[in-house]
Structure formats: C-alpha cells, structure tokens
Amino acid sequence: MYTVHKIAEMLKYQAGAVVSRTIIDQPAGTVTLFALDAGQGLSEHTAPFDALVQALEGSLEIRVSGHEHELAAGELMVMPANEPHELRAKTSAKFLLIMIRS
C-alpha cells in the first residue's frame, strides 16, 4: 500500500535534542529525516559519499571544509564526499539527509 506523508510532520522536535528517523535504508543509499532543536547539531565528520541536505523548516548553519553556509527552508546543498562537514540549527530546524552510495 502506498502512503502519502507530510514529511515535516513525521518527526517532532525535542527540547535540547537531535531527533532522527530513517525513511529509506537500502544498499544504494539512505534518506533520513532530522529535527534539531535550536543550537543543536551534528559534529564534524566525513562520509565516503556525497550527501544532499534539504532544509524543510527553520535555518541551518553548515560548514564544509571550513566554509560556512546558511540553509533556509526550501533550500538544499550537496556536501561532497570525503570533505569534513558539520551542521547546527540556528533555529529549530528539520531537514532531509539523502545519501546515495552507488
């Protein structure tokens, strides 16, 4: 059965927390929904594959290889493979992280 979802409603904010829900987890890639309370984030790391960040609500600060970018609801960017990156919610924010492995 096919189901239609309002993506931003699939996950609720939690005070002082990062919350995530995996929507697709396949050998070819993943789609993960995140909800970050203001000031929360993902610490610097690298990934062996490109990752696309699609902002759904709020505002994010993303740092890739030392370069800062702001991402608002409705915007997206690609974080290149093997480049150190981190992100932080300027306001409470929800985003999709899409990683294709092949």
Secondary structure, DSSP 8 states (H G I E B T S, - for coil): ------GGGGS---TT-EEEEEEEEETTEEEEEEEE-TT-EEEEE--SS-EEEEEEESEEEEEETTEEEEEETT-EEEE-TTS-EEEEESSSEEEEEEEE--
